[in-house]
């Protein structure tokens, strides 16, 4: 059976005149119709669109395009725009204006300056799994491939007026949180539950939703949630990532059913692989944590495709995802497109203009 997928995409609200992020998400939400599930996020710079679960990538693509069109139209009606970028390109964002919600305000008290760079946007992919125990072991299997997904989806090179030197500054910024980044390896479900209890006692968790690992059992749904990717620049790249992620989950589930709980890659090695993937994206060598070798990102992407090829074929997604991956490797990531836009006129306003156009193209 092909697992259902549910998608969340986060976007930034910008003023198209100044190109700065604008704390007016509530106006965009009020202007959106009830046809789509568009909700608030932690800051007033962000909105989030969600899709109903579906097993069909084509249907998910239609829903994502409709969601982006709807959110962009609602923003236009308020004299605003939305962009699919992992982090704000321009604007005064620190500290960010939080959405009026008791939980978010409690987080401000607990996490303090960690929230200064919380105006970040990601792609969250929920894939059905039998139960939370399977979700934990799926996370073990996904760990070696998370850096590759980072490189493919990198779309946050600029942050509030400067080039960070990274393809994904969102990944670096987010990695400072106490429970974030790659999940630890868990040899048993009991070990996972014990870790959560210790984290709760430490005070690092506000609640179950603040387990921010990049692959985690959803606290409320029968899914594993993969949240490693910057929000992609366009829907075509989102669908390529979604197809790869579901195929990774399906491949992992098959291994778990055979008794394989995943390779115990050392956390410090995976952290270094995260850094290289976020630093260089598709334009450098990244670490294959399975053997410790440095290889071009495109080569590791090819290894990922081969790893999940049977799962893609079984879902009927192989040709679609292979063509999408080829296009992504040929045209470059969102980070590369942002830098090309900047190089045309050495002006970050042009980057934001290009983001506005590409988000709904």
Secondary structure, 3 states (H helix, E strand, C coil): CCCCEEEEEEEEEECCCCCCECCCHHHHHHHCCCCCEEEECCECCEEEEECCCECCHHHHHHHHHHHHHHHHHHHHHCCCEEECCCECCCCCCCCCCECCCHHHHHHHHHHHHHHHHCCECEEEEEEECCCHHHHHHHHHHHHHHHHHHHHHHCCECEECCEECCCCEHHHHHHCCCCCEECCCCCCCHHHHHHHHHHHHHHCCCCCHHHCEECEEECCCCCEEEEEEEECCCCHHHHHHHHHHHHHHHHHHHHHHHCCCCCCCCCHHHHHHHHHHHHHHHHHCEEEECCCCEEEEHHHHHHHHHHHHHHHHHHHCCHHHHHHHHHHHHHHCCHHHHHHHHHHHHCCHHHHHHHHHHHHCC
